């Protein structure tokens, strides 16, 4: 196991994902409404999740049949499915996976947990790739690679490319980076027996 001190308490991150591939960003914040008026006078309503650091994430108009309007003003815990772009930065719109009651004080960085295979290691840029593949019976149809930023000490301790790992860290939404703080070897469902 490789860790980099100091690590924030990660007790709000779900335990390992078993032998499944997965990637989540977990945030706590308050639901609010933003309205915008078009030149023709039409008013458009957008829902956002405001985080303690002043950043926000977009929310859908409804989630699992439940209108977001009913949650305006509520403090919630949102689990999002992250993707990174070619520059290694989080996409601006993260897909909402689930909503629940807050579990922490909501004052720390949004948390990230992921499990997959080491796809590449770029020590000069301070990052590595984590390939997330579809699970049997899962919703994901195509594999994708997340770019995770990490200190050199963590990068030097990574297992070889192709190895399964479980990663915990922070989602720094203002800089749009997923930052790894802890990496452990992980067995995945498609490992050879």
N, CA and C atoms as a LAMMPS dump frame, in Angstrom:
ITEM: TIMESTEP
0
ITEM: NUMBER OF ATOMS
579
ITEM: BOX BOUNDS ff ff ff
-5.0000000000000000e+02 5.0000000000000000e+02
-5.0000000000000000e+02 5.0000000000000000e+02
-5.0000000000000000e+02 5.0000000000000000e+02
ITEM: ATOMS id mol type element x y z
1 1 1 N 0.845 -1.178 0
2 1 2 C 0 0 0
3 1 3 C 0.881 1.229 0
4 2 1 N 0.488 2.238 -0.785
5 2 2 C 1.226 3.484 -0.865
6 2 3 C 0.329 4.595 -0.351
7 3 1 N 0.817 5.419 0.569
8 3 2 C 0.05 6.569 1.036
9 3 3 C 0.945 7.783 1.058
10 4 1 N 0.312 8.941 1.033
11 4 2 C 1.058 10.184 1.129
12 4 3 C 0.488 10.999 2.273
13 5 1 N 1.288 11.313 3.279
14 5 2 C 0.772 12.122 4.374
15 5 3 C 0.702 13.581 3.949
16 6 1 N -0.115 14.441 4.534
17 6 2 C -1.21 14.011 5.395
18 6 3 C -2.442 13.707 4.548
19 7 1 N -3.136 12.64 4.861
20 7 2 C -4.357 12.292 4.143
21 7 3 C -5.549 12.755 4.952
22 8 1 N -6.567 13.322 4.294
23 8 2 C -7.764 13.71 5.024
24 8 3 C -8.501 12.458 5.46
25 9 1 N -9.35 12.569 6.491
26 9 2 C -10.137 11.393 6.866
27 9 3 C -11.05 11.017 5.713
28 10 1 N -10.99 9.763 5.311
29 10 2 C -11.765 9.309 4.156
30 10 3 C -12.912 8.399 4.567
31 11 1 N -13.366 8.547 5.812
32 11 2 C -14.406 7.66 6.311
33 11 3 C -15.722 7.811 5.549
34 12 1 N -15.884 8.901 4.803
35 12 2 C -17.118 9.084 4.053
36 12 3 C -17.08 8.376 2.707
37 13 1 N -15.925 7.856 2.303
38 13 2 C -15.809 7.129 1.041
39 13 3 C -16.308 5.707 1.273
40 14 1 N -17.055 5.159 0.325
41 14 2 C -17.534 3.79 0.518
42 14 3 C -16.366 2.819 0.615
43 15 1 N -16.566 1.709 1.309
44 15 2 C -15.497 0.711 1.34
45 15 3 C -15.231 0.218 -0.068
46 16 1 N -14.192 -0.6 -0.24
47 16 2 C -13.845 -1.112 -1.573
48 16 3 C -15.054 -1.582 -2.348
49 17 1 N -14.889 -1.75 -3.627
50 17 2 C -15.986 -2.084 -4.522
51 17 3 C -16.068 -3.581 -4.792
52 18 1 N -15.504 -4.409 -3.929
53 18 2 C -15.462 -5.836 -4.212
54 18 3 C -14.516 -6.052 -5.38
55 19 1 N -14.896 -6.888 -6.33
56 19 2 C -14.039 -7.148 -7.494
57 19 3 C -14.5 -6.351 -8.717
58 20 1 N -15.333 -5.324 -8.508
59 20 2 C -15.889 -4.553 -9.614
60 20 3 C -15.076 -3.31 -9.934
61 21 1 N -15.134 -2.915 -11.192
62 21 2 C -14.587 -1.64 -11.628
63 21 3 C -15.582 -0.552 -11.207
64 22 1 N -15.08 0.602 -10.791
65 22 2 C -15.974 1.675 -10.377
66 22 3 C -15.198 2.981 -10.271
67 23 1 N -15.935 4.095 -10.332
68 23 2 C -15.355 5.419 -10.111
69 23 3 C -16.467 6.343 -9.647
70 24 1 N -16.264 6.989 -8.493
71 24 2 C -17.261 7.911 -7.957
72 24 3 C -16.588 9.153 -7.388
73 25 1 N -17.327 10.245 -7.417
74 25 2 C -16.983 11.467 -6.707
75 25 3 C -18.143 11.711 -5.753
76 26 1 N -17.823 11.913 -4.479
77 26 2 C -18.842 12.088 -3.449
78 26 3 C -18.73 13.501 -2.888
79 27 1 N -19.846 14.234 -2.936
80 27 2 C -19.857 15.615 -2.467
81 27 3 C -21.052 15.841 -1.549
82 28 1 N -20.911 16.819 -0.672
83 28 2 C -22.019 17.244 0.172
84 28 3 C -22.195 18.734 -0.018
85 29 1 N -23.439 19.158 -0.158
86 29 2 C -23.699 20.571 -0.359
87 29 3 C -25.186 20.858 -0.312
88 30 1 N -25.531 22.086 -0.722
89 30 2 C -26.907 22.54 -0.673
90 30 3 C -27.443 22.759 -2.086
91 31 1 N -28.652 22.279 -2.321
92 31 2 C -29.298 22.419 -3.615
93 31 3 C -29.831 23.853 -3.748
94 32 1 N -29.543 24.487 -4.879
95 32 2 C -30.099 25.813 -5.139
96 32 3 C -30.523 25.925 -6.597
97 33 1 N -31.266 26.991 -6.9
98 33 2 C -31.792 27.233 -8.236
99 33 3 C -31.102 28.448 -8.826
100 34 1 N -30.776 28.35 -10.093
101 34 2 C -30.262 29.496 -10.842
102 34 3 C -31.217 29.706 -12.005
103 35 1 N -31.658 30.946 -12.163
104 35 2 C -32.553 31.257 -13.272
105 35 3 C -31.854 32.186 -14.241
106 36 1 N -32.159 32.008 -15.508
107 36 2 C -31.564 32.824 -16.557
108 36 3 C -32.674 33.24 -17.519
109 37 1 N -32.665 34.506 -17.903
110 37 2 C -33.684 35.011 -18.813
111 37 3 C -33.084 35.141 -20.211
112 38 1 N -33.728 34.54 -21.178
113 38 2 C -33.303 34.617 -22.577
114 38 3 C -33.74 35.963 -23.164
115 39 1 N -33.118 36.367 -24.269
116 39 2 C -33.5 37.628 -24.913
117 39 3 C -34.995 37.712 -25.251
118 40 1 N -35.624 36.578 -25.493
119 40 2 C -37.051 36.579 -25.826
120 40 3 C -37.948 36.637 -24.584
121 41 1 N -37.34 36.732 -23.394
122 41 2 C -38.105 36.813 -22.149
123 41 3 C -38.34 35.483 -21.466
124 42 1 N -38.052 34.388 -22.128
125 42 2 C -38.223 33.055 -21.542
126 42 3 C -37.271 32.887 -20.362
127 43 1 N -37.766 32.346 -19.255
128 43 2 C -36.944 32.105 -18.075
129 43 3 C -36.591 30.623 -18.029
130 44 1 N -35.303 30.343 -17.881
131 44 2 C -34.814 28.968 -17.785
132 44 3 C -34.338 28.717 -16.359
133 45 1 N -34.673 27.554 -15.832
134 45 2 C -34.316 27.187 -14.462
135 45 3 C -33.263 26.094 -14.496
136 46 1 N -32.202 26.287 -13.711
137 46 2 C -31.121 25.31 -13.603
138 46 3 C -30.923 24.971 -12.125
139 47 1 N -30.653 23.713 -11.853
140 47 2 C -30.414 23.272 -10.473
141 47 3 C -28.937 23.016 -10.285
142 48 1 N -28.425 23.409 -9.121
143 48 2 C -27.003 23.287 -8.804
144 48 3 C -26.854 22.778 -7.384
145 49 1 N -25.697 22.169 -7.125
146 49 2 C -25.324 21.76 -5.773
147 49 3 C -24.157 22.646 -5.363
148 50 1 N -24.379 23.544 -4.379
149 50 2 C -23.348 24.464 -3.906
150 50 3 C -22.529 23.765 -2.822
151 51 1 N -21.202 23.766 -3.029
152 51 2 C -20.295 23.123 -2.093
153 51 3 C -19.719 24.157 -1.132
154 52 1 N -19.194 23.716 0.019
155 52 2 C -18.682 24.657 1.019
156 52 3 C -17.589 25.593 0.509
157 53 1 N -16.821 25.185 -0.501
158 53 2 C -15.742 26.038 -1.009
159 53 3 C -16.238 27.06 -2.036
160 54 1 N -17.553 27.101 -2.266
161 54 2 C -18.123 28.055 -3.21
162 54 3 C -18.287 27.509 -4.618
163 55 1 N -17.688 26.372 -4.908
164 55 2 C -17.869 25.764 -6.227
165 55 3 C -19.246 25.101 -6.273
166 56 1 N -19.642 24.65 -7.442
167 56 2 C -20.931 23.981 -7.566
168 56 3 C -20.872 22.93 -8.658
169 57 1 N -21.825 22.032 -8.609
170 57 2 C -22.005 21.017 -9.648
171 57 3 C -23.417 21.145 -10.205
172 58 1 N -23.549 20.865 -11.484
173 58 2 C -24.866 20.886 -12.119
174 58 3 C -25.666 19.675 -11.671
175 59 1 N -26.958 19.883 -11.525
176 59 2 C -27.877 18.805 -11.176
177 59 3 C -28.931 18.694 -12.273
178 60 1 N -29.473 17.497 -12.48
179 60 2 C -30.544 17.349 -13.474
180 60 3 C -31.853 17.944 -12.941
181 61 1 N -32.824 18.134 -13.823
182 61 2 C -34.132 18.661 -13.409
183 61 3 C -34.87 17.664 -12.515
184 62 1 N -34.593 16.39 -12.732
185 62 2 C -35.209 15.328 -11.933
186 62 3 C -34.199 14.196 -11.822
187 63 1 N -34.315 13.438 -10.743
188 63 2 C -33.428 12.3 -10.543
189 63 3 C -34.27 11.112 -10.104
190 64 1 N -34.228 10.053 -10.919
191 64 2 C -34.989 8.828 -10.662
192 64 3 C -36.472 9.137 -10.425
193 65 1 N -37 10.023 -11.282
194 65 2 C -38.409 10.365 -11.224
195 65 3 C -38.778 11.399 -10.174
196 66 1 N -37.821 11.854 -9.403
197 66 2 C -38.081 12.829 -8.337
198 66 3 C -37.628 14.213 -8.805
199 67 1 N -38.546 15.198 -8.889
200 67 2 C -38.154 16.532 -9.344
201 67 3 C -37.155 17.181 -8.388
202 68 1 N -36.142 17.818 -8.935
203 68 2 C -35.129 18.48 -8.12
204 68 3 C -35.723 19.676 -7.374
205 69 1 N -36.81 20.25 -7.905
206 69 2 C -37.438 21.409 -7.266
207 69 3 C -37.803 21.115 -5.811
208 70 1 N -38.125 19.875 -5.496
209 70 2 C -38.488 19.501 -4.129
210 70 3 C -37.303 19.469 -3.174
211 71 1 N -36.089 19.562 -3.698
212 71 2 C -34.893 19.524 -2.853
213 71 3 C -34.218 20.888 -2.694
214 72 1 N -34.782 21.934 -3.29
215 72 2 C -34.161 23.255 -3.197
216 72 3 C -34.026 23.654 -1.721
217 73 1 N -32.814 24.053 -1.354
218 73 2 C -32.51 24.432 0.028
219 73 3 C -32.014 23.28 0.89
220 74 1 N -32.207 22.043 0.433
221 74 2 C -31.8 20.873 1.227
222 74 3 C -30.294 20.642 1.129
223 75 1 N -29.721 20.145 2.218
224 75 2 C -28.328 19.697 2.222
225 75 3 C -28.352 18.216 1.874
226 76 1 N -27.583 17.836 0.855
227 76 2 C -27.587 16.452 0.394
228 76 3 C -26.164 15.945 0.189
229 77 1 N -26.069 14.654 0.045
230 77 2 C -24.826 13.978 -0.351
231 77 3 C -25.086 13.452 -1.756
232 78 1 N -24.271 13.874 -2.713
233 78 2 C -24.426 13.427 -4.093
234 78 3 C -23.268 12.537 -4.501
235 79 1 N -23.58 11.439 -5.159
236 79 2 C -22.562 10.557 -5.709
237 79 3 C -22.624 10.717 -7.224
238 80 1 N -21.498 11.138 -7.803
239 80 2 C -21.415 11.417 -9.23
240 80 3 C -20.455 10.441 -9.895
241 81 1 N -20.646 10.221 -11.179
242 81 2 C -19.77 9.37 -11.982
243 81 3 C -18.835 10.269 -12.778
244 82 1 N -17.556 10.296 -12.431
245 82 2 C -16.623 11.228 -13.078
246 82 3 C -16.058 10.725 -14.393
247 83 1 N -15.645 11.68 -15.228
248 83 2 C -14.875 11.428 -16.443
249 83 3 C -13.854 12.554 -16.545
250 84 1 N -12.692 12.253 -17.105
251 84 2 C -11.678 13.275 -17.336
252 84 3 C -11.465 13.433 -18.836
253 85 1 N -11.005 14.623 -19.233
254 85 2 C -10.791 14.909 -20.65
255 85 3 C -9.334 14.644 -21.043
256 86 1 N -8.953 15.003 -22.25
257 86 2 C -7.605 14.761 -22.762
258 86 3 C -6.509 15.485 -22.009
259 87 1 N -6.854 16.554 -21.285
260 87 2 C -5.866 17.265 -20.488
261 87 3 C -5.792 16.723 -19.053
262 88 1 N -6.593 15.705 -18.77
263 88 2 C -6.587 15.11 -17.436
264 88 3 C -7.446 15.851 -16.434
265 89 1 N -8.366 16.689 -16.917
266 89 2 C -9.23 17.47 -16.038
267 89 3 C -10.642 16.904 -16.055
268 90 1 N -11.334 17.055 -14.922
269 90 2 C -12.713 16.592 -14.836
270 90 3 C -13.577 17.291 -15.88
271 91 1 N -14.45 16.52 -16.496
272 91 2 C -15.438 17.115 -17.385
273 91 3 C -16.299 18.059 -16.55
274 92 1 N -16.827 19.107 -17.175
275 92 2 C -17.598 20.107 -16.436
276 92 3 C -18.922 19.565 -15.919
277 93 1 N -19.515 18.619 -16.609
278 93 2 C -20.773 18.033 -16.164
279 93 3 C -20.517 16.594 -15.735
280 94 1 N -20.683 16.342 -14.451
281 94 2 C -20.57 14.981 -13.93
282 94 3 C -21.974 14.405 -13.845
283 95 1 N -22.121 13.155 -14.19
284 95 2 C -23.444 12.519 -14.167
285 95 3 C -23.782 12.096 -12.735
286 96 1 N -24.961 12.506 -12.29
287 96 2 C -25.42 12.18 -10.944
288 96 3 C -25.82 10.72 -10.865
289 97 1 N -25.228 9.99 -9.925
290 97 2 C -25.549 8.586 -9.723
291 97 3 C -26.626 8.379 -8.677
292 98 1 N -26.473 9.059 -7.507
293 98 2 C -27.485 8.927 -6.45
294 98 3 C -27.434 10.114 -5.513
295 99 1 N -28.519 10.298 -4.781
296 99 2 C -28.65 11.359 -3.786
297 99 3 C -28.965 10.702 -2.457
298 100 1 N -28.384 11.234 -1.381
299 100 2 C -28.668 10.72 -0.05
300 100 3 C -28.491 11.809 0.989
301 101 1 N -28.658 11.418 2.238
302 101 2 C -28.483 12.348 3.354
303 101 3 C -26.998 12.563 3.609
304 102 1 N -26.597 13.786 4.012
305 102 2 C -25.184 14.033 4.312
306 102 3 C -24.707 13.126 5.439
307 103 1 N -23.422 12.731 5.386
308 103 2 C -22.855 11.844 6.411
309 103 3 C -21.697 12.486 7.157
310 104 1 N -21.154 13.564 6.614
311 104 2 C -20.02 14.217 7.265
312 104 3 C -20.377 15.645 7.592
313 105 1 N -19.357 16.428 7.934
314 105 2 C -19.592 17.829 8.238
315 105 3 C -19.636 18.672 6.968
316 106 1 N -19.301 18.067 5.812
317 106 2 C -19.379 18.757 4.536
318 106 3 C -18.344 19.844 4.334
319 107 1 N -17.325 19.91 5.198
320 107 2 C -16.348 20.991 5.115
321 107 3 C -15.077 20.602 4.365
322 108 1 N -14.876 19.32 4.095
323 108 2 C -13.671 18.881 3.409
324 108 3 C -13.836 18.921 1.902
325 109 1 N -12.758 18.546 1.209
326 109 2 C -12.831 18.442 -0.248
327 109 3 C -13.807 17.337 -0.622
328 110 1 N -14.458 17.463 -1.76
329 110 2 C -15.227 16.328 -2.262
330 110 3 C -14.294 15.119 -2.404
331 111 1 N -14.828 13.958 -2.168
332 111 2 C -14.018 12.747 -2.154
333 111 3 C -14.146 11.973 -3.451
334 112 1 N -13.094 11.199 -3.748
335 112 2 C -13.056 10.382 -4.95
336 112 3 C -12.64 8.973 -4.538
337 113 1 N -13.291 7.986 -5.119
338 113 2 C -12.881 6.589 -4.957
339 113 3 C -13.025 5.924 -6.318
340 114 1 N -12.061 5.087 -6.661
341 114 2 C -12.098 4.423 -7.966
342 114 3 C -11.364 3.1 -7.881
343 115 1 N -11.754 2.182 -8.741
344 115 2 C -11.082 0.884 -8.817
345 115 3 C -11 0.481 -10.278
346 116 1 N -9.801 0.121 -10.695
347 116 2 C -9.591 -0.265 -12.081
348 116 3 C -8.157 -0.706 -12.291
349 117 1 N -7.696 -0.607 -13.523
350 117 2 C -6.344 -1.04 -13.875
351 117 3 C -5.472 0.165 -14.196
352 118 1 N -4.236 0.119 -13.725
353 118 2 C -3.281 1.174 -14.052
354 118 3 C -3.083 1.15 -15.565
355 119 1 N -3.383 2.29 -16.227
356 119 2 C -3.302 2.369 -17.688
357 119 3 C -1.999 3.012 -18.148
358 120 1 N -1.503 3.993 -17.404
359 120 2 C -0.236 4.647 -17.723
360 120 3 C 0.249 5.379 -16.476
361 121 1 N 1.532 5.684 -16.451
362 121 2 C 2.121 6.47 -15.368
363 121 3 C 2.985 7.548 -16.021
364 122 1 N 2.711 8.8 -15.686
365 122 2 C 3.463 9.934 -16.219
366 122 3 C 4.076 10.689 -15.033
367 123 1 N 5.285 10.288 -14.649
368 123 2 C 5.943 10.889 -13.484
369 123 3 C 6.261 12.37 -13.698
370 124 1 N 6.615 12.735 -14.933
371 124 2 C 6.95 14.139 -15.217
372 124 3 C 5.754 15.06 -15.001
373 125 1 N 4.571 14.614 -15.366
374 125 2 C 3.364 15.428 -15.201
375 125 3 C 2.689 15.204 -13.852
376 126 1 N 3.114 14.164 -13.118
377 126 2 C 2.541 13.896 -11.806
378 126 3 C 1.149 13.302 -11.864
379 127 1 N 0.959 12.344 -12.759
380 127 2 C -0.366 11.742 -12.903
381 127 3 C -0.267 10.315 -13.432
382 128 1 N -1.386 9.591 -13.281
383 128 2 C -1.481 8.246 -13.847
384 128 3 C -2.902 8.025 -14.33
385 129 1 N -3.045 7.039 -15.218
386 129 2 C -4.355 6.703 -15.759
387 129 3 C -4.9 5.464 -15.08
388 130 1 N -6.212 5.455 -14.887
389 130 2 C -6.899 4.309 -14.313
390 130 3 C -8.007 3.901 -15.277
391 131 1 N -7.86 2.711 -15.868
392 131 2 C -8.876 2.221 -16.79
393 131 3 C -10.012 1.586 -16.011
394 132 1 N -11.233 2.021 -16.32
395 132 2 C -12.448 1.469 -15.715
396 132 3 C -13.2 0.755 -16.825
397 133 1 N -13.443 -0.533 -16.627
398 133 2 C -14.102 -1.365 -17.638
399 133 3 C -15.525 -1.705 -17.215
400 134 1 N -16.382 -2.087 -18.173
401 134 2 C -17.734 -2.515 -17.809
402 134 3 C -17.703 -3.774 -16.928
403 135 1 N -18.618 -3.819 -15.977
404 135 2 C -18.795 -4.991 -15.115
405 135 3 C -19.899 -5.872 -15.687
406 136 1 N -19.864 -7.177 -15.435
407 136 2 C -20.954 -8.046 -15.907
408 136 3 C -22.289 -7.562 -15.328
409 137 1 N -23.254 -7.343 -16.195
410 137 2 C -24.573 -6.897 -15.752
411 137 3 C -24.638 -5.426 -15.366
412 138 1 N -23.554 -4.683 -15.535
413 138 2 C -23.541 -3.271 -15.166
414 138 3 C -24.086 -2.38 -16.275
415 139 1 N -24.222 -1.084 -15.963
416 139 2 C -24.762 -0.119 -16.928
417 139 3 C -23.709 0.419 -17.89
418 140 1 N -22.448 0.421 -17.461
419 140 2 C -21.382 0.943 -18.308
420 140 3 C -21.218 0.057 -19.541
421 141 1 N -21.178 0.682 -20.717
422 141 2 C -21.078 -0.082 -21.965
423 141 3 C -19.682 -0.039 -22.576
424 142 1 N -18.941 1.042 -22.36
425 142 2 C -17.607 1.199 -22.937
426 142 3 C -16.605 1.527 -21.845
427 143 1 N -15.396 0.989 -21.908
428 143 2 C -14.38 1.348 -20.905
429 143 3 C -13.952 2.807 -21.089
430 144 1 N -13.414 3.384 -20.034
431 144 2 C -12.868 4.733 -20.102
432 144 3 C -11.662 4.801 -19.171
433 145 1 N -10.844 5.82 -19.359
434 145 2 C -9.663 6.016 -18.516
435 145 3 C -9.762 7.355 -17.813
436 146 1 N -9.656 7.32 -16.488
437 146 2 C -9.596 8.532 -15.681
438 146 3 C -8.141 8.927 -15.51
439 147 1 N -7.86 10.216 -15.549
440 147 2 C -6.534 10.697 -15.211
441 147 3 C -6.566 11.137 -13.756
442 148 1 N -5.661 10.576 -12.958
443 148 2 C -5.564 10.892 -11.534
444 148 3 C -4.209 11.551 -11.269
445 149 1 N -4.226 12.67 -10.57
446 149 2 C -3.013 13.388 -10.215
447 149 3 C -2.507 12.83 -8.897
448 150 1 N -1.188 12.8 -8.702
449 150 2 C -0.625 12.192 -7.501
450 150 3 C 0.776 12.715 -7.242
451 151 1 N 1.207 12.712 -5.972
452 151 2 C 2.594 13.076 -5.671
453 151 3 C 3.548 12.009 -6.203
454 152 1 N 4.777 12.412 -6.431
455 152 2 C 5.782 11.509 -6.984
456 152 3 C 5.965 10.267 -6.121
457 153 1 N 5.928 10.417 -4.793
458 153 2 C 6.116 9.257 -3.91
459 153 3 C 5.048 8.194 -4.154
460 154 1 N 3.819 8.613 -4.438
461 154 2 C 2.753 7.653 -4.72
462 154 3 C 2.959 7.038 -6.103
463 155 1 N 3.339 7.859 -7.083
464 155 2 C 3.559 7.344 -8.442
465 155 3 C 4.669 6.306 -8.48
466 156 1 N 5.733 6.551 -7.719
467 156 2 C 6.853 5.611 -7.708
468 156 3 C 6.495 4.282 -7.071
469 157 1 N 5.476 4.265 -6.215
470 157 2 C 5.065 3.029 -5.562
471 157 3 C 3.939 2.293 -6.259
472 158 1 N 3.485 2.807 -7.402
473 158 2 C 2.388 2.139 -8.111
474 158 3 C 2.821 0.782 -8.639
475 159 1 N 1.897 -0.19 -8.645
476 159 2 C 2.215 -1.463 -9.29
477 159 3 C 2.31 -1.266 -10.812
478 160 1 N 2.777 -2.256 -11.543
479 160 2 C 2.965 -2.113 -12.997
480 160 3 C 1.664 -1.817 -13.749
481 161 1 N 1.819 -1.223 -14.925
482 161 2 C 0.679 -0.98 -15.812
483 161 3 C -0.055 -2.304 -16.022
484 162 1 N -1.369 -2.243 -15.965
485 162 2 C -2.198 -3.442 -16.106
486 162 3 C -2.646 -4.023 -14.776
487 163 1 N -2.037 -3.591 -13.681
488 163 2 C -2.402 -4.095 -12.357
489 163 3 C -3.703 -3.471 -11.867
490 164 1 N -4.47 -4.233 -11.105
491 164 2 C -5.695 -3.73 -10.494
492 164 3 C -5.382 -2.956 -9.229
493 165 1 N -6.013 -1.785 -9.064
494 165 2 C -5.797 -0.96 -7.87
495 165 3 C -7.108 -0.325 -7.415
496 166 1 N -7.172 -0.065 -6.115
497 166 2 C -8.236 0.716 -5.49
498 166 3 C -7.604 2.04 -5.082
499 167 1 N -8.249 3.169 -5.427
500 167 2 C -7.695 4.501 -5.186
501 167 3 C -8.698 5.336 -4.402
502 168 1 N -8.204 6.067 -3.398
503 168 2 C -9.007 7.056 -2.695
504 168 3 C -8.294 8.387 -2.775
505 169 1 N -9.068 9.462 -2.739
506 169 2 C -8.461 10.785 -2.78
507 169 3 C -9.493 11.88 -2.75
508 170 1 N -9.134 13.007 -3.35
509 170 2 C -9.975 14.187 -3.358
510 170 3 C -10.357 14.564 -4.783
511 171 1 N -11.538 15.144 -4.921
512 171 2 C -11.956 15.756 -6.181
513 171 3 C -11.848 17.258 -5.966
514 172 1 N -10.88 17.88 -6.586
515 172 2 C -10.679 19.322 -6.442
516 172 3 C -11.405 20.003 -7.597
517 173 1 N -12.628 20.397 -7.319
518 173 2 C -13.516 20.863 -8.384
519 173 3 C -13.1 22.204 -8.967
520 174 1 N -12.497 23.075 -8.172
521 174 2 C -12.083 24.377 -8.711
522 174 3 C -10.988 24.217 -9.764
523 175 1 N -10.058 23.267 -9.554
524 175 2 C -9.008 23.022 -10.549
525 175 3 C -9.364 21.859 -11.466
526 176 1 N -10.5 21.205 -11.183
527 176 2 C -11.017 20.077 -11.966
528 176 3 C -10.041 18.902 -12.003
529 177 1 N -9.395 18.626 -10.864
530 177 2 C -8.465 17.504 -10.788
531 177 3 C -8.931 16.464 -9.773
532 178 1 N -8.724 15.195 -10.128
533 178 2 C -8.894 14.093 -9.187
534 178 3 C -7.509 13.791 -8.641
535 179 1 N -7.33 13.909 -7.323
536 179 2 C -6.017 13.768 -6.704
537 179 3 C -5.995 12.506 -5.836
538 180 1 N -5.144 11.564 -6.195
539 180 2 C -5.017 10.304 -5.451
540 180 3 C -4.231 10.544 -4.17
541 181 1 N -4.727 9.996 -3.053
542 181 2 C -4.05 10.093 -1.758
543 181 3 C -3.633 8.72 -1.24
544 182 1 N -4.321 7.693 -1.707
545 182 2 C -4.063 6.33 -1.227
546 182 3 C -4.317 5.356 -2.365
547 183 1 N -3.418 4.398 -2.547
548 183 2 C -3.58 3.363 -3.573
549 183 3 C -3.275 2.01 -2.944
550 184 1 N -4.143 1.041 -3.19
551 184 2 C -3.948 -0.331 -2.712
552 184 3 C -4.147 -1.297 -3.881
553 185 1 N -3.433 -2.418 -3.879
554 185 2 C -3.695 -3.439 -4.901
555 185 3 C -5.14 -3.937 -4.765
556 186 1 N -5.762 -4.271 -5.868
557 186 2 C -7.139 -4.77 -5.85
558 186 3 C -7.284 -5.888 -6.868
559 187 1 N -8.037 -6.896 -6.494
560 187 2 C -8.364 -7.986 -7.412
561 187 3 C -9.644 -7.612 -8.131
562 188 1 N -9.658 -7.766 -9.454
563 188 2 C -10.812 -7.402 -10.27
564 188 3 C -11.424 -8.639 -10.901
565 189 1 N -12.684 -8.548 -11.29
566 189 2 C -13.425 -9.724 -11.748
567 189 3 C -12.787 -10.386 -12.974
568 190 1 N -12.07 -9.612 -13.811
569 190 2 C -11.497 -10.207 -15.023
570 190 3 C -10.022 -10.551 -14.88
571 191 1 N -9.511 -10.596 -13.639
572 191 2 C -8.139 -11.05 -13.419
573 191 3 C -8.041 -12.527 -13.791
574 192 1 N -6.88 -12.956 -14.335
575 192 2 C -6.727 -14.396 -14.592
576 192 3 C -6.755 -15.157 -13.264
577 193 1 N -7.313 -16.327 -13.296
578 193 2 C -7.452 -17.129 -12.056
579 193 3 C -6.133 -17.567 -11.501
